Amino acid sequence: MTMRVDLPEETFAGVLVKAFGNRSFLIGFTITLLVAAVALLSFVWTPYDVTKLVIADKTHAPSSAHWFGTDHFGRDILSMIMVGARNSIAVALVAVGIGMGVGVPLGTFAAARGGVADEVLMRVNDLVFAFPALLSAIMITAIFGPGAVNAIIAIGIFNIPVFARVARAGALAIWPREFILAARAAGKGMTEITVEHILPNIATLLLVQGTIQFALGILAEAGLSYVGLGAQPPMPSWGRMLFDAQTRMVTAPWMAIFPGMAIVITVLGLNLLGDGIADILDPKSRRQR
């Protein structure tokens, strides 16, 4: 039987009661749900075709026809933000998946083995961590060219050492516990103990870190697109929209305001969601609100 030491035994209903009584979780969950809904809606409907150029309607101010105005090519900004949402979410989600899928096994393995294996893995981890996502994207782009896939790879590589560190730190705190010693005395191997005992007890840490890295992934994708290393035209991207708006801040400020607000609101929602999850699931970090 798997033993959990940090989380109290609670029913699902009890967790829900705490969740809906936590303001950070409620606000973050609502914002994240709305952004996800907008991204999903963009697959089947947008007010206008984001690939259609209407030069006659360029840089129109927000109106009943175009709620967020139009850009320098006459494209509807609201429609572009909707499509950009799904691109940003997809890039960040896959990148976090790569980081978690590779980093967690490495971190738990290093904690379990210790010694030379732990030292070597962590030093390699530090080396990878020294290269930010932007620098990794530049190197990858120099070889394979710009694009959303290369942005995913760059952000994913940057996330690997983050999750490896979190997983290793959490696992190192669990390995000396009495129930782990009992499991080892019962003949369980390193892999079995890690899967049955270590991972369930560090799941909260990984979940909270995942929401944080998801928010950072949104920012990283926007930054890469801003410098031309992310999604390429005609596919809309929030970062690319900000780049296009930088020379029109006076004549068409809405071109920068609305995609900028989309980034800020999305990142804020994810950060609040992560903070709320930490408060609900981790008794040590729970705060009275």
C-alpha positions in Angstrom: 0.0 0.0 0.0 1.3 3.5 -0.9 1.8 5.7 2.1 1.3 9.5 1.9 2.8 11.5 4.7 2.3 15.1 3.9 -1.3 15.3 2.7 -4.2 14.6 5.2 -6.8 12.0 4.3 -9.6 14.1 2.8 -12.6 13.3 0.7 -12.9 14.7 -2.8 -15.9 16.8 -1.5 -13.7 18.2 1.2 -11.0 19.3 -1.3 -13.7 20.9 -3.4 -15.0 22.9 -0.4 -11.5 24.2 0.3 -11.0 25.0 -3.3 -14.1 27.0 -3.7 -13.3 28.8 -0.4 -9.9 29.9 -1.6 -10.0 33.2 -3.5 -6.7 32.7 -5.3 -7.8 29.4 -6.6 -11.2 30.6 -7.6 -9.9 33.7 -9.5 -7.0 31.8 -11.1 -9.3 28.9 -12.1 -11.9 31.2 -13.6 -9.3 33.1 -15.6 -7.6 30.0 -16.8 -10.9 28.3 -17.7 -12.0 31.4 -19.7 -8.7 31.6 -21.6 -8.8 27.9 -22.4 -12.5 28.2 -23.5 -11.5 31.1 -25.9 -8.6 29.0 -27.3 -11.0 26.0 -27.9 -13.6 28.3 -29.4 -11.0 29.6 -31.9 -10.8 26.1 -33.5 -14.4 26.3 -34.7 -15.2 30.1 -34.8 -13.6 33.5 -34.8 -15.3 36.8 -35.7 -13.1 37.2 -38.8 -10.6 35.2 -40.8 -7.2 35.9 -39.3 -5.4 35.1 -42.6 -7.5 37.6 -44.6 -6.0 41.0 -45.3 -8.4 43.9 -45.6 -6.1 46.9 -46.2 -9.1 49.2 -46.4 -9.9 48.5 -42.8 -6.3 48.9 -41.5 -5.8 50.4 -38.0 -9.5 51.0 -37.3 -10.1 51.9 -33.7 -12.3 49.5 -31.5 -15.9 49.6 -32.7 -19.1 47.5 -32.8 -17.7 45.8 -35.9 -14.2 45.2 -34.5 -14.4 45.2 -30.7 -10.6 45.3 -30.3 -9.9 47.2 -33.5 -7.8 46.1 -36.5 -4.1 45.9 -37.2 -2.0 47.5 -39.9 -3.2 44.8 -42.4 -6.9 45.2 -41.5 -7.1 42.0 -39.5 -9.5 41.8 -36.6 -7.4 41.9 -33.4 -10.0 40.0 -31.3 -9.8 37.1 -33.7 -6.0 37.2 -33.7 -6.0 37.1 -29.9 -8.3 34.1 -29.9 -6.1 32.2 -32.3 -3.0 33.4 -30.5 -4.4 32.0 -27.3 -4.4 28.4 -28.6 -0.9 28.8 -30.0 0.5 30.1 -26.7 -1.3 27.4 -24.7 -0.2 24.6 -27.0 3.5 25.7 -27.0 3.6 26.2 -23.2 1.7 22.9 -22.5 3.9 20.8 -24.6 7.0 22.5 -23.4 6.0 21.9 -19.7 5.2 18.3 -20.7 8.7 17.8 -22.1 10.2 19.4 -19.0 8.2 17.3 -16.6 8.5 14.1 -18.6 12.3 14.2 -18.7 13.1 16.3 -15.6 11.1 14.3 -13.0 12.6 10.9 -13.8 16.1 12.5 -13.8 15.5 14.2 -10.5 14.0 11.2 -8.7 16.7 8.9 -10.1 19.4 11.3 -8.9 17.8 11.4 -5.4 17.5 7.6 -5.3 21.0 6.7 -6.5 23.0 9.5 -4.8 26.7 9.6 -5.0 28.5 10.0 -8.3 25.3 9.6 -10.4 23.6 12.4 -8.4 26.6 14.7 -8.7 27.0 14.1 -12.5 23.3 14.5 -13.2 23.0 17.7 -11.2 26.1 19.3 -12.8 24.8 18.5 -16.3 21.5 19.9 -15.0 23.2 23.2 -14.0 24.9 23.4 -17.4 21.6 23.1 -19.2 20.0 25.6 -16.8 22.7 28.1 -17.6 21.2 28.5 -21.1 17.9 30.5 -21.1 15.1 29.5 -23.4 15.9 32.5 -25.7 19.5 31.5 -26.2 18.5 27.9 -26.8 15.9 29.0 -29.3 18.6 31.1 -31.1 20.9 28.1 -31.4 18.1 25.8 -32.5 16.9 28.4 -35.0 20.3 28.8 -36.5 20.3 25.1 -37.3 16.7 24.3 -38.1 15.1 27.7 -38.7 12.4 29.6 -36.8 9.0 28.1 -35.9 6.6 27.0 -33.2 8.1 23.5 -32.9 11.6 24.9 -32.3 10.2 27.3 -29.7 8.6 24.3 -27.9 11.9 22.4 -28.0 13.8 25.4 -26.6 11.3 26.1 -23.8 11.0 22.4 -23.0 14.8 22.0 -22.7 14.8 25.0 -20.3 12.1 23.3 -18.2 13.9 20.0 -17.8 16.5 21.2 -15.1 13.7 23.1 -13.3 11.6 20.0 -12.8 14.7 17.9 -12.1 15.7 20.2 -9.2 12.2 20.2 -7.8 11.7 16.5 -8.0 15.2 15.8 -6.5 14.6 18.1 -3.6 11.2 16.6 -2.8 12.5 13.1 -3.2 15.5 13.7 -0.9 13.1 14.8 1.8 11.1 11.6 1.5 13.8 9.0 1.2 15.0 9.1 4.9 11.4 8.6 6.2 10.5 5.5 8.2 8.0 4.1 5.8 10.6 4.2 3.0 13.0 2.2 5.2 10.2 -0.2 5.8 9.5 -0.5 2.1 13.2 -1.2 1.5 13.3 -3.8 4.2 10.3 -5.5 2.6 12.4 -6.0 -0.5 11.1 -3.2 -2.8 13.5 -1.9 -5.4 14.4 1.7 -6.1 12.0 2.0 -9.1 9.1 0.5 -7.2 9.6 2.7 -4.2 9.9 5.8 -6.4 6.7 5.1 -8.2 4.6 3.9 -5.3 5.9 6.2 -2.5 8.1 9.1 -3.7 6.0 10.4 -6.6 2.7 10.5 -4.7 4.3 12.5 -2.0 5.9 15.0 -4.3 2.9 15.3 -6.6 1.8 18.6 -5.0 5.2 20.2 -5.5 5.2 19.1 -9.2 1.7 20.3 -9.8 2.4 23.7 -8.4 5.7 24.0 -10.2 3.9 22.9 -13.4 1.4 25.8 -13.2 4.3 28.2 -12.6 6.3 26.9 -15.6 3.1 27.0 -17.7 2.8 30.7 -17.0 6.5 31.2 -17.7 6.1 29.2 -20.9 3.4 31.6 -22.0 5.8 34.5 -21.4 8.7 32.7 -23.1 6.6 31.9 -26.2 5.6 35.5 -26.4 9.2 36.6 -26.1 10.4 34.2 -28.7 7.6 35.3 -31.1 8.4 38.9 -30.4 12.0 38.4 -31.7 10.8 36.3 -34.6 11.7 32.9 -33.3 8.2 31.6 -32.5 5.1 31.0 -34.6 5.6 32.5 -38.1 3.1 34.6 -40.1 0.3 34.3 -41.0 -0.3 32.3 -37.8 -1.1 34.9 -35.1 0.9 35.0 -31.9 0.6 37.4 -29.0 4.3 38.2 -29.0 4.3 38.8 -32.8 1.3 41.1 -32.3 3.3 43.2 -29.8 6.2 43.4 -32.2 4.0 44.6 -35.0 2.5 47.3 -32.7 5.7 48.8 -31.4 6.0 51.4 -34.2 2.3 52.3 -33.9 1.9 53.0 -30.2 0.7 56.5 -30.9 -1.5 56.0 -34.0 -2.9 52.6 -33.0 -2.3 51.9 -29.3 -5.0 49.2 -29.2 -2.7 46.9 -31.3 -0.4 46.7 -28.2 -2.9 47.1 -25.4 -5.1 44.1 -26.1 -2.5 41.4 -26.8 -0.5 42.8 -23.8 -3.5 42.5 -21.6 -4.1 38.9 -22.9 -0.6 37.9 -21.8 -0.9 39.7 -18.4 -4.3 38.2 -17.6 -3.3 34.7 -18.6 -0.1 34.7 -16.6 -1.8 36.2 -13.6 -4.5 33.6 -13.7 -2.0 30.7 -13.9 0.0 32.2 -11.0 -3.1 32.6 -8.9 -4.2 29.1 -9.8 -0.8 27.7 -8.7 -0.9 29.6 -5.5 -4.4 28.4 -4.7 -3.4 24.8 -5.4 -0.5 25.1 -3.1 -2.7 26.4 -0.3 -5.3 23.7 -0.8 -3.1 20.6 -1.1 -0.1 21.5 1.0 -1.0 22.1 4.7 2.5 23.6 5.4 1.9 26.4 2.9 -1.8 27.0 3.6 -2.6 30.5 4.6 -5.7 32.1 6.0 -7.3 34.3 3.4 
